[in-house]
Amino acid sequence: SESQKYSEVRVMKRAKKISLRYENKIIRLDGELPNEKLLMLLLKKKVLAKADAIKYLYHRPYDSEFDDEVIRREMEKVRKRLQKLGIPTTAVVFDKKGYRFLPPVCMMKETH
């Protein structure tokens, strides 16, 4: 399957801080910026429809005329974040269902 091309992404939450680990790299997120929220939602759901993204970020219905550009910009930032982690941009694909995240994801248990 497509996901076998990629290593596992490990997501660790500690208090409000989030760490993502891919192979030997780690990035930390506050989870406050729209692109960070989108990234976390994408990792959790693996498939993210545009309408769900807008509802989650802005608590309103999706308006294609206005929102396609908003989501495209935020997803560009998501891809840049993933690249910093060493994940190729090809790991996020767009199809009729929305954005799909191909690598396997492991949500680690929260530690205090």
C-alpha positions in Angstrom: 0.0 0.0 0.0 1.0 3.7 -0.4 1.7 4.1 3.3 4.5 1.5 3.3 6.7 4.0 1.5 6.8 6.1 4.6 8.0 5.7 8.2 5.6 6.1 11.1 4.8 9.6 12.4 4.6 9.6 16.2 2.5 12.2 17.8 3.1 13.0 21.5 1.0 15.4 23.6 2.3 16.7 26.8 0.1 19.2 28.6 -0.7 21.7 25.7 2.5 21.0 23.8 2.6 18.7 20.8 5.7 16.9 19.4 5.8 15.1 16.1 8.6 12.6 15.5 9.5 11.2 12.1 12.5 8.9 11.9 15.2 10.9 13.8 13.6 14.4 13.6 11.3 16.1 16.0 9.2 19.3 15.6 7.2 20.9 18.3 3.9 22.7 17.9 1.8 24.9 20.1 -1.4 23.8 18.3 -2.6 27.4 18.1 -2.0 28.4 14.5 -4.6 27.4 11.9 -2.0 25.3 10.0 -1.0 23.5 13.2 -4.7 22.8 14.0 -5.2 21.5 10.4 -2.0 19.3 10.7 -3.2 17.8 13.9 -6.7 17.1 12.5 -5.2 15.6 9.4 -2.9 13.3 11.5 -5.9 12.3 13.6 -8.4 11.7 10.8 -6.0 10.8 8.0 -8.6 12.2 5.5 -9.6 15.8 5.7 -12.5 17.3 3.7 -12.4 21.0 3.0 -15.8 21.5 4.6 -14.6 19.8 7.8 -11.4 21.9 7.8 -13.4 25.2 7.6 -15.9 24.1 10.2 -13.1 23.0 12.6 -11.0 26.2 12.1 -13.6 28.9 11.8 -16.9 27.3 13.1 -18.8 28.1 10.0 -20.0 26.5 6.8 -17.7 26.0 3.9 -17.9 28.5 1.0 -15.9 27.2 -2.0 -15.6 30.7 -3.6 -13.8 32.1 -0.6 -12.5 29.0 1.3 -10.6 27.1 -1.4 -7.9 29.7 -1.4 -7.8 29.8 2.5 -7.4 26.0 2.7 -4.8 25.9 -0.1 -2.7 28.5 1.7 -3.0 26.7 5.1 -2.2 23.3 3.6 0.8 24.8 1.9 2.1 25.7 5.4 1.2 22.2 6.6 3.3 20.7 3.9 6.2 23.0 4.8 5.9 21.8 8.5 6.0 18.2 7.4 9.0 18.9 5.1 10.9 20.3 8.2 10.2 16.9 9.8 11.7 15.1 6.8 8.3 14.0 5.4 8.1 14.5 1.6 5.3 16.7 0.2 4.0 13.7 -1.7 2.8 12.3 1.7 -0.2 14.6 1.5 -2.4 13.9 -1.5 -5.6 15.7 -2.6 -8.5 13.8 -4.2 -12.3 14.2 -4.3 -12.7 13.3 -0.6 -10.2 16.0 0.4 -6.6 15.8 1.7 -5.2 12.4 2.6 -2.2 11.8 4.8 -0.4 8.6 3.6 2.2 7.8 6.3 1.1 5.6 9.2 0.4 7.7 12.4 0.9 6.6 16.0 -0.9 8.7 18.6 1.2 8.2 21.8 -0.5 8.1 25.2 -0.4 11.5 26.9 2.2 11.7 29.7 2.1 14.2 32.5 
